[in-house]
Amino acid sequence: MNYSHGRAGLMAALAALLITGCAPASSSSGFAALDREATAEDVLPESVVMGPVEGVEIEGVRLLTEHEGIRFFGGRSGDGSTTCVSAVIDQTPLNWITGCGGAPDSHREIVTASLSGVITVVLVGDSVDTSRFVEDGLEPIHDNLLIAKP
């Protein structure tokens, strides 16, 4: 009996399973929330500037979540090397913060930004273990955001 055709088919099926079935659930960017299609809600208020990093243009801004009257936006540079977060207080849209850091990785936060006496925001990539942030008193409000309020 010749099993070579059956074995070759089995090997091809196993290879396909390994390539597709075992791929990580998160996007290759490390920040799946920024990979979705943009909507009208994703537009930053006119007064907000995301990305105070000189020479780096932030694109792909997305509304991540709204929490207690504050809208949280994420964005990244075209080459993915810079990731930013902005928190905009809806009652006073001139009262906002932005912080930028490097690309998402699985070991640390991307950036922490604070508006004195109002809020501290920690932005993390998709696979960051946030348990130490929670132990430190931060509240998770989105897969990629934790906050602390005074």
N, C-alpha and C positions, 0 to 999 in steps of 0.2 A: 504494500500500500504506500502511496505517496502522500505525505502529510505536509509537504512544503507550502502548498497553496493555502491550506487552512491555517498553518502556523504564521504565514506572512500576513494574512488577514487579521488574525488575532493580535499580532504585534502592532499592526497599524491602528487597530481599535484601541489598544492599550496606550499607544503613543498619543492618540487624539484625546483620550480621557485624561492623561497626565497633563497635557497642554491646556485643555479647557476646563476640566472638572476640578482641578486642584489650584486654579489661579486664585489669588486673593480677592476677596469681595470688594475691597476698596479700589479706587482708581489708581492708575500709575502715578498720578500727580501727588498723591498723598493727601488730597483735599477734595473729595468727591463733590462737596456742596458747591464748589466753584465750576464744576464741569457741566452743570445743567444749562439748558437754554435760558437766556435772559428774558425777563418779563418787565412790565412797566414798573413794578414795585422795586426793581433792582437799581433804580436811578438814585444816586446820592443827591441830597438837597444841594442847591446851588452854592451855598455858603461853605460846604464841606470840601476839603481837599484831602484826598487819600494819597498817601505816599510822599511824605516830605523827604524822600531820599533823592538827593540831587542826581539828575541824569537818568532816573529810572521812572518810566511811565507805567502806572498801574492800570491794567485793563481787566476786563472780565469781572467787574464788580457785581456782587450778588448780595441781596438781602438774606442774611442767615436766619435771623429771628427777630421778633419783637418781644420785649419783656418789661412789664411795669412802666410803660411810657418811653422806653428807650429802644431805638432800632439799631441793630447790629449788622454791619456790612463787612464782607470780606472781599479781597481782591488780590491779584498777583501780577507780577511783571510778565511780559510776553515770553521771556525765556524761562520763567518759573523760579528764578533765583531769589526773588523777593516776594513775600506774602504780607499783606496788611489787614488790619482790622480798624473799623471806625465805629464809634458809638455816638449816636445822635439823640439828644434828649428832645422829644417831640414838643414839649411845652416851650422850650427855648432853643430853637434850631441853631442859634448862634453859639450855643453851648455844646461843644462836641470834642471828641478826642480821636486821634489816629495814632496808631503805632505800627511799625513795620519791622520785619525780621527776615531771616533767610527762608530757604525752602523747607517745607514740612519734612520732619523725620520722626522716627518712632521712639525717640529717647528723651525728648525735651519739648518745652513749649516753644512756639515760634516767636511770640512777643507778648510782653505784658505792658499794658497802657493804663494810666490812671488819670482821672480828673479829680483833683484834690477835694476831699470832702463829699464826693458824689459817688464814684464807682471806680473799681479796678477791674480790668478785663484781661483774661488770659486766653490767648488763641493757641490751639494745639492742632496738630495734624490728625488724620483719621485713626492712626493706630497707637496713639500715645496712651499709656496707662495713666488715667487721671486720679487714681485713688489717693495719691499723696497730696494732690491739690484739695480734694474733698476733706481729707484728714486735717489739712491746714485751715479749713473753714470756708473754702470757696464753694459756690453753688453751681452745678452744671445746668446750663439753660439750653444747650444745643450740643450736638456731637463734637463740635469744635470749639465751644466757648464755655468758660467758667467765669463767674463774677464774684466780687465781694463788695458789699455796701457798708459804709460806716454805721 
